[in-house]
Amino acid sequence: MNKGELIASIAKETSLTKANAALALGATINAISKTLKKGDSVTLIGFGTFKVAKRAARTGHNPRTGKAIKIAAKKVAKFKAGATLAKMVK
């Protein structure tokens, strides 16, 4: 499912117009993104948790040359499925 299909699904489920569903989805994504940028987590009970994790610096290898390269430490967004979602997918 892509963003357009998700918007259509939200519109159908909620009786919103596609334009309003797009605004609602955009606002949701924006709120989650801003919260993660601050370093906080977002928990949606039954669905899952979005959080920021730190990835340590490490040494990698260039696949073309085989030379070792340094990969800098960085923060990454992670998602852990909640119990209800995990059961649905199972």
Contacts in CASP RR format, 6 or more apart in sequence:
PFRMAT RR
TARGET T0000
AUTHOR 0000-0000-0000
METHOD contacts of the structure
MODEL  1
MNKGELIASIAKETSLTKANAALALGATINAISKTLKKGDSVTLIGFGTF
KVAKRAARTGHNPRTGKAIKIAAKKVAKFKAGATLAKMVK
1 9 0 8 1.000
3 25 0 8 1.000
4 22 0 8 1.000
6 25 0 8 1.000
7 18 0 8 1.000
7 21 0 8 1.000
7 22 0 8 1.000
7 25 0 8 1.000
8 18 0 8 1.000
8 21 0 8 1.000
10 16 0 8 1.000
10 21 0 8 1.000
10 24 0 8 1.000
10 25 0 8 1.000
11 17 0 8 1.000
11 18 0 8 1.000
11 20 0 8 1.000
11 21 0 8 1.000
14 21 0 8 1.000
16 24 0 8 1.000
31 42 0 8 1.000
32 42 0 8 1.000
32 50 0 8 1.000
35 41 0 8 1.000
35 42 0 8 1.000
35 50 0 8 1.000
36 42 0 8 1.000
36 50 0 8 1.000
36 51 0 8 1.000
36 52 0 8 1.000
36 77 0 8 1.000
39 52 0 8 1.000
39 75 0 8 1.000
40 52 0 8 1.000
41 49 0 8 1.000
41 50 0 8 1.000
41 51 0 8 1.000
41 52 0 8 1.000
42 49 0 8 1.000
42 50 0 8 1.000
42 51 0 8 1.000
43 49 0 8 1.000
43 50 0 8 1.000
46 82 0 8 1.000
46 83 0 8 1.000
46 84 0 8 1.000
46 85 0 8 1.000
47 81 0 8 1.000
47 82 0 8 1.000
47 84 0 8 1.000
47 85 0 8 1.000
48 79 0 8 1.000
48 80 0 8 1.000
48 81 0 8 1.000
48 82 0 8 1.000
48 85 0 8 1.000
49 79 0 8 1.000
49 80 0 8 1.000
49 82 0 8 1.000
50 77 0 8 1.000
50 78 0 8 1.000
50 79 0 8 1.000
51 77 0 8 1.000
51 78 0 8 1.000
51 79 0 8 1.000
51 80 0 8 1.000
52 75 0 8 1.000
52 76 0 8 1.000
52 77 0 8 1.000
52 78 0 8 1.000
53 75 0 8 1.000
53 76 0 8 1.000
53 77 0 8 1.000
53 78 0 8 1.000
54 73 0 8 1.000
54 74 0 8 1.000
54 75 0 8 1.000
54 76 0 8 1.000
55 73 0 8 1.000
55 74 0 8 1.000
55 75 0 8 1.000
55 76 0 8 1.000
56 73 0 8 1.000
57 70 0 8 1.000
57 71 0 8 1.000
57 72 0 8 1.000
57 73 0 8 1.000
58 70 0 8 1.000
58 71 0 8 1.000
59 68 0 8 1.000
59 69 0 8 1.000
59 70 0 8 1.000
59 71 0 8 1.000
60 68 0 8 1.000
60 69 0 8 1.000
60 70 0 8 1.000
60 71 0 8 1.000
61 67 0 8 1.000
61 68 0 8 1.000
61 69 0 8 1.000
62 68 0 8 1.000
62 69 0 8 1.000
81 89 0 8 1.000
END
